[in-house]
Amino acid sequence: MCLEAFKRTHYDILIIGGGAVGSGCALDAATRGLKTALVEANDFGSGTSSKSSKLLHGGLRDLEQAISRLDVAAFRRVRCSLQERSHIGKLAPHLSQPVPILLPVHHWWQAPLYYMKLKIYHLMAPKATRSFQYLSADDALEVFPMLRRQELFGAFVFYEGQHDDARMCLSVALTAARYGADICNHMKVSRLIKNKDGNVAGAEAVDQLTGKKYSIRAKVVVNATGHMSDSLRQMEDSEAKPLCTRSWSSIIVMPRFYCPEEVGVFDPHTPTGRSIFFLPWQGHTLVGSSDEPLNLPEQDTQPTETDVQSLLDCVKHFVTPNFDVRRCDVLAVWGGYKPLPVQSDTLHHTRFKNHVIQLGPRNMLSIVGGTWSSFRVLAEKTVNAAIRYGDLSPLRKESVTAESCKLDGASGWSPKMFIRLVQDFGMERDVAEHLSNTYGSNAFKVAVSADSSGKAWPIVGKRLHSEFPYIEAEVKQGVRDFACTLEDMVARRLRVAFLNVQVAEEILPQVANIMAKELNWSRDQIKKQIRQTRTFLNSQMGQLTKESASQMNIPIKMSVRQVRKFAGQFRQMDENNTGYVSIADCCRAMKTMGVKEVPVDLMHDVLRDIDVHAQGKVNLYEFLLLMSAIVQGNTEYLRYARLYLDHKKQMQGSNFPTVMQMERAGGGL
């Protein structure tokens, strides 16, 4: 319907970019009664907006800067962020909730400093914000047992906000549509339309699914494309100077046991000098560091194995030494660019330290910077600028998103609403809680459309995977919520790609078949969607790639005959050609070698030393290393191999022969 509207409507405001700020602008403009259009080249929130730390933070690090430098602007940013966190909680109470954060104290003299900062932080926050408290070192270890006792003096516990960023972004866009905005994802702007005076008067956009072009005309065009904003500004003015610089950060997802279920940890000053955070989120642990290099070269948002290993090293140095930190515990990894404004004194822009709203030479309004904690107020300021520069006539002069607006699903929701889903529909509790906290009051629509489970209990709700509360009915709802591709569904409607990339790949055929019925995909289209989504999982979500596998060139101490024997045994056990065999299969293989009692401790040491890339299973290379250790009867050579590998990473020498090369060429290592 919006595609036809694009052809016939002359809009007051056209927003390009469907991330947090762009969707926020659409909501703010639509609620004021402006004719609003929003286009996004990929999916809503597919960029940095879905790849955040999931925190709605008030800016504790900004407060440190404000105090140390007596920076008044920083104080204002902190106060604004704390107020906005409260506003967002009112906008979408079902999508945001407070989360306690443990702040370790390593030295006695840090305690009064942290107390002062947290006290100011709390006083600047709205009255309803929970207070902080101090814990002794022993009490802190009870909360987070993996902390290093010898480096701990005590800890503070304070509260930040947490949310589902992709769902928040989608809800903002859907709410804008409910207020009359025409929104469309997978609609890429190919050029800007200019009037006879040479000023921007709209944009030509290409439907990425059909290839059709649409000319969308508007009185004001807003560039809200995040770290890609300079590319659009080049369309406005080929001589435009850069307005945006970028920083990169990666986050790895680890099992729940890396963090208490309800408490996160943030340490801005670890003994190694780096900051680190552990955050509980949807039954998993998010781990990241705030150290973000600036001015990275242009590239896709693809995390590397170097990013993963760097974060794992941070974890190893932070947690107690007797806890094994393994590569196989990384269930997913993502990274994103954070747009930052270039410091400038250009005329016709409103300038703050963390964002810029600029009117370009051809009257396109560009917004750069901002965070999830500031997206609403940033959208309000941008629409104010659009009204002023475009001489627009809104029905409401002031923004209403701070107080009287509720996002889709917020009205009628309560924290105990899931009980009705259990009682009225016969759903499992975790499924009901998930639906309630994701869709709000719209969860009942999903429940009504859910199929019978075919069991005595639960009565309705067929799970897509036993480990996750996602059900088949959500796929149908996702299509209604603008999911056009399989990637849209598993990454931003269900979030499974952000939690466990192997599970995401496992459910692709099932999800694709359900979407095919809703979108009338052919068999070839289903195959194409699965292939493209697997590429996305491999490149952007941390699926094990050739790069990560190639960094495991550990020497195998076996003859070619032995390699061929065990490789053949591996392929026999891997009946479904998955590329993996279970540890239980390995134990059975050992018994065929004449091992009467499986050396469990030795096997544990080997799995730790080779740092397997999947939990409870090994690939061919790892299987050969394990069998090699059993044949040798010790793991010393593996420790040597790791030292050798560390040295090799510092050199640009040739790689060790691969398993296939050994099988073909002969010769042991």
Residue, then its C-alpha position, 0 to 999 in steps of 0.5 A: m500500500c505504501l508503494e502506491a502512496f509513494k507515487r501519488t503523495h507529496y510528503d512534508i518529510l522524507i526520512i532516509g534510513g530506518g535505524a533508531v534515529g531514522s525510525g524515531c524521526a518518522l514517529d516524531a513527525a507522524t505524531r505531529g501530523l506531518k505527511t511522513a515517509l521512511v525508506e530503508a535500504n535493508d531492514f529496519g534496524s539492520g545496521t548498528s541499531s541492532k548491534s548494540s550492547k542492548l543497554l540504555h545507559g545513562g552515561l557513567r563514563d561521560l560523568e567521569q569525564a564531566i567530573s575530571r574535566l569540569d565539562v558542563a556539556a558532559f554533565r548535560r549529556v548525562r542528565c539528558s541520557l538519564q531522562e531519556r532512559s526514563h522516557i523510553g521506559k514509558l514508550a515501551p515498558h514491555l521492551s525495556q527493563p532495569v538491569p543491575i550492574l556490578l562495578p568492581v573496586h580493585h583498590w581501597w582508594q577507588a571506593p570513595l571515588y566510585y561512591m561519589k560518582l554513583k551518588i551524583y549519577h543517582l541524583m541526576a536521574p529521575k526520582a523513580t530510579r533505583s539506588f546503588q549499594y556497596l558490596s564487600a569482596d566476599d559478597a561480590l564473589e557470591v554475586f559474580p563467582m568468576l571474579r578474581r578474588q586477589e584483585l578485588f577490594g569490593a564492588f558497587v551495584f547500580y542500575e542501567g536500562q536494557h532492551d531488545d534493540a532490533r525489536m525496539c527499532l521495529s516497534v518505533a517504525l510500526t508505531a509511526a505507520r500506525y500514526g500515518a507514516d508510509i514506511c518501507n524497508h528494502m528500498k534503497v535510494s539511488r539518487l536525490i531528486k532536485n528542483k529547478d533551484g537545485n535544492v533537494a526535493g525528494a529521492e528516487a528509490v529502488d525496491q531491492l526485492t523487485g527492482k522497481k523504481y519509485s520517485i518520492r517527493a518531499k518538502v524536506v529530506v532527512n539523511a539518517t543513514g548513520h555511518m553511511s551518511d557521507s555517501l548520501r551527502q555526496m549525492e547532495d553535493s559532490e564536494a561535501k566534506p566528511l561530516c561523519t567518522r566511525s568507531w568499531s566495536s564487537i560483541i561476543v555471545m557466550p553461554r549463560f554460565y559466564c554471567p549471573e542470570e540477572v546481574g551484569v558486570f562493567d569494569p571500566h578500569t581492569p588491571t590490564g587497562r582495558s574496559i570490559f562488560f558482561l551482560p545477561w540478555q535473553g538467557h545468554t551472556l554478552v561480552g564486549s569492550s568499550d575500546e573502539p579504534l577510530n577511522l577504520p577503512e570502509q568495509d562491510t560490518q564483518p567481525t573477524e576472528t581477531d576480534v573474537q580472540s581479542l575479546l576472549d583474551c580480555v575474558k581470560h584475564f578478567v575471570t578467575p584463572n581456574f575457569d576455562v575460557r574456550r573458543c567453543d563457548v562463543l555462540a555468536v559474534w557481531g560488530g557494528y560501526k558507531p557514527l561520530p560527528v567530525q568536529s566542525d564549525t560549519l554554519h547552519h548546524t546545531r552541534f553537540k559533542n556526540h551528534v550533529i544536525q546539519l542543513g546541507p547546501r542543497n537543503m537536505l538535513s543530515i543527522v550524525g551521531g547519537t545513541w539508543s539512549s538519545f534517539r528520541v530527543l535527537a529525533e525531536k530536535t531533527v523534526n524541529a529543524a525540519i519544521r523550521y527550515g522547511d516551513l512546515s505546518p504540523l498539527r502539533k507544534e511540540s513533540v508528544t513522544a516523551e509523555s503521551c505516546k506509546l509504542d506498538g504493544a505497550s498499551g494494556w501490557s503488564p509484567k504479569m500478562f504472560i500468565r494469561l497466555v499460559q492460562d487462556f491458551g495453554m502455552e509453556r511459561d517461557v514461551a508466554e514470557h517471551l511473547s509478552n516481553t517481545y510483542g506486548s499486548n500484541a502477544f495475544k494476536v500471536a497466540v490466537s494464530a498459533d497452531s496446536s502442538g499436538k501434545a497434551w501440554p503445551i496445547v498451542g505453540k510449536r517451537l522452532h527449536s527446543e532450546f529457544p522459546y520461538i514458535e512457528a506463529e512468530v514467523k507468520q507475524g514477522v511477515r506481517d511486521f515487514a520481514c521480507t527475507l529469511e535474514d530479516m526473520v532469523a536476525r531481527r524478528l526472532r533474534v536467534a542469529f544474535l544468540n546462537v548462530q548454529v541454531a539459526e542455521e539449523i532452523l533455516p529450512q523450517v523458517a523458510n518453508i513457513m515464510a514461503k507459504e506467506l510470501n508465495w516463494s518458489r522452491d528456487q526462491i527458498k533455496k536462494q534465501i537459505r543460501q544468502t542467509r547462510t552467507f550472512l551467518n558466516s560473514q556477519m554473525g560469527q559462524l566458523t569461517k575459513e579464516s578462523a579455521s586456518q588460525m588453528n594450524i596445530p601440528i598433528k603428530m601422526s603418520v599419514r596412515q594413521v591420519r587416513k585411518f582416523a579421517g575415515q573413521f570420522r567420516q563414518m561417524d559423521e553420517n549426515n555429513t555435518g562436519y562434526v562428530s560428538i564427544a560421545d562418538c570420540c569416546r566410542a572411537m577410543k574404545t575401538m582403539g582398545v582403550k578400556e577406560v576413556p581418560v576423561d581428564l586427559m580428554h578435557d585437557v586436550l579439548r581445552d588446549i586445542d580450543v575446539h570451536a563448538q560445544g560437545k563436538v569436534n570437527l575433523y581437524e580437532f578429532l585428529l588432534l584428539m586422537s593424536a593425543i590419545v595415541q601419544g598418551n600425553t598433551e605436552y606436544l599440544r602445549y608446545a604446539r600452542l606456543y609454536l602457533d603463537h610464535k607463528k602468528q607473529m611471523q608471516g611464514s607458510n601454513f602447516p599442511t592441511v589434513m587433506q594435504m597430509e592425506r594426499a602427499g604423505g609424511g607425518l608432522 
